[in-house]
Amino acid sequence: MSTALDYPALIRTALNALGLPPSETWALSPGELASLLTPASASAQPLTRPALNSLIARFPDQPKD
């Protein structure tokens, strides 16, 4: 059994399955690429509207006047 990383296959997956443009694909670290290709765990919960609103309030796009 080979433990070598099949980097060309990972790049093809990023370009084709994830639809990333080449510039973004090549900018990814191996860890970032692995994170994108790893399915979310079954225990992961979707972001709720109240949680999103809390994040928006804490990290606004524009500073408050």
C-alpha positions as CSV (number, residue, x, y, z in Angstrom):
1,M,0.0,0.0,0.0
2,S,1.4,3.4,-1.0
3,T,1.3,6.3,1.4
4,A,2.3,8.8,-1.2
5,L,0.1,11.8,-1.8
6,D,-1.6,11.7,-5.2
7,Y,-1.2,15.5,-5.6
8,P,-2.3,15.5,-9.3
9,A,-5.6,13.8,-8.4
10,L,-6.1,16.4,-5.6
11,I,-5.6,19.2,-8.0
12,R,-8.0,17.7,-10.6
13,T,-10.6,17.3,-7.8
14,A,-10.1,20.9,-6.7
15,L,-10.4,22.2,-10.3
16,N,-13.3,19.9,-11.4
17,A,-15.4,18.8,-8.4
18,L,-15.0,22.0,-6.4
19,G,-14.9,24.3,-9.4
20,L,-12.1,26.4,-8.0
21,P,-10.2,28.5,-10.6
22,P,-6.5,27.6,-11.1
23,S,-5.2,30.6,-9.2
24,E,-7.2,29.7,-6.1
25,T,-6.4,26.0,-6.4
26,W,-2.6,26.7,-6.5
27,A,-2.9,29.1,-3.6
28,L,-4.3,26.4,-1.3
29,S,-2.0,24.7,1.2
30,P,-2.3,20.9,1.4
31,G,-4.2,21.3,4.7
32,E,-6.7,23.7,3.2
33,L,-7.2,21.4,0.2
34,A,-7.7,18.5,2.5
35,S,-10.2,20.5,4.6
36,L,-12.2,21.3,1.4
37,L,-12.3,17.7,0.3
38,T,-13.2,16.2,3.7
39,P,-16.9,15.8,4.3
40,A,-18.4,17.5,7.3
41,S,-18.8,15.3,10.3
42,A,-22.3,13.9,11.1
43,S,-22.3,16.0,14.3
44,A,-21.7,19.3,12.5
45,Q,-24.8,21.5,12.8
46,P,-25.9,23.9,10.1
47,L,-25.5,27.6,10.8
48,T,-28.8,29.0,12.1
49,R,-30.2,32.4,11.4
50,P,-29.7,33.6,15.0
51,A,-26.1,32.4,14.9
52,L,-25.5,34.2,11.6
53,N,-27.1,37.4,12.9
54,S,-24.8,37.2,15.9
55,L,-21.7,36.8,13.7
56,I,-22.9,39.7,11.5
57,A,-23.3,41.9,14.6
58,R,-19.8,40.9,15.9
59,F,-18.0,41.3,12.6
60,P,-19.7,43.9,10.4
61,D,-18.6,44.5,6.9
62,Q,-18.6,48.3,7.5
63,P,-17.6,50.0,10.7
64,K,-20.4,51.5,12.7
65,D,-20.5,55.4,12.7
